[in-house]
Amino acid sequence: MIGILSFVGFTSLVAIISYFATRTTDETSSDGYFLGGRSLTAGVIAGSLLLTNLSTEQIVGLNGSAYKDGLSVMAWETLAAIAIVVTAIFLLPRYLKGGLTTVPQFLAKRFDVSTKTITSALFLTGYVVVLLPVILYSGSVAISGMFNVPELLNVSDKTALVICIWGIGIVGSIYAVFGGLKAVAVSDSINAIGLILGGILIPVFGLMAIGDGSVFQGLETLMATNPERFDSTGEPGQEVPFSTIFTGMMLVQLFYWGTNQQIIQRALAAKNLAEGQKGMLLASFLKILGPIILVLPGMIAYHYFEGGLASSDLAYPELVRAVLPKPLIGFFAAVLFGAILSSFNSVLNSSVTLFGIDIYKQHINQDAPEKTVVRYGKIFGIILALAAMFIAPMIANAGSLFNYLQEINGIYSIPILTIIVIGYTTKRVPAIAAKIGIISGSLLYIISQFWLQPRYVDAAMEEAMAQGITDPAELGLIQADAYPHYLHVMAILFLANMGIMLLIGKFKPRPTPYVQEYTKQVEITPYRYVKQAGLAIVLIVVGIYIYFAK
């Protein structure tokens, strides 16, 4: 009962503060609704970026991966720091110089409106079919498990899951659809503090549990018992082999932190370039500490439960239930609930932005006043949220949620990254090249991962079974060797798509070179120490990898 009361109290406090914070700006215009009036400061941007990224598909999923593979999965966090630095130094100045509210708007200026529409449609499809349902499902699994909802409501596990999905979906929709970006960003910043504090408590109590009350003794025991799991270089057959951090891993990170509307929208709402860069650099530095929350608990769970859990995705919630004092479970569930809402409502708000500005205003009603754009954007957001709530229960058998999410996202992430890179680094590549690049990139990836890969893997496994090989570890290596890792496939297709677009640009260039104009909507004087701070962060990440390399 104490846990439930603390959960309700903390979430209510965040909602009240967010409500009154949003009353200070005019959100009747599309700019006020979607971008918070371009008023976000460095601290709000950093907190919002971090919490948007910290949801249950990260907390539960990545700790589940660490439970299986150990420290090597920290690449998803530490390499994100480098990608954020690259975005802050190279991409954000160009975005703000063009006065962008959405990433596809640049594609309309650089290529044409059709390219922008295709890109927005890809983003929206990925959000509603994959990202939103995964956030809802993983969050519902965590909340249902921590509060034992089936027993609390005397319902089946499936019914409890559906109840949690719809509860999270409805609350998240209210935040995103009716609050606008500033409501999302303010609630994110508040929840970020609670999430970081609560997230650190889990490994602290976990280490104390295995160290007879001592954190340092617990860490020493953990490292002495399983030293091979403290290796920053992943092996073949693991989720993140070391070679992938030099290929598709960095591309995924650059897409996510540099071009994904869900994330970059926070920086696009900065009051000026300097504030945006400072916010991104702060978020980048804090990402280096991310493995403490997103990797270490999974490794502790492996030791605590002696690798005996039925599923790796149970590692985090089971560890929370086992080591966290009962009075703190409600508080931690509240901040975890905030993290779930953050990712859900930020994706939903980005979807509303993409639809309202890039589709409704562009193709449905070009003469619509701003209030009408906002109204229809909200209606679309409600429809999108309902669709995600219906789809979410269907992905219960998706396997490792985190790995599943990253692999499926490749359908649209790499093609979009490709055309943005080409768009900024060339001046003559025409619009037809962008259309071919984005469509071919998506189709080739689908063919690779959903047709070729299963054929090669099934053939290899059949041959192994025919040879009498039954050892799970050996079979895992055979499966990994049967077909290139999906991160390698992403890198191959990225280069192939770039080659296709450059060839088209060579033989059929656009008549006039593209020149980006400064719209003067945002002050773009950079933060004076952005390069020095960025270099320091990159060196820290490299140092961490060298220190833990075996």
Salt bridges, closest charged atoms under 4 A:
GLU77 OE1 - LYS287 NZ 2.72
ASP112 OD2 - LYS435 NZ 2.42
ASP188 OD2 - ARG266 NH2 3.19
GLU239 OE2 - LYS68 NZ 3.10
GLU275 OE2 - LYS278 NZ 3.10
ASP358 OD1 - LYS116 NZ 3.85
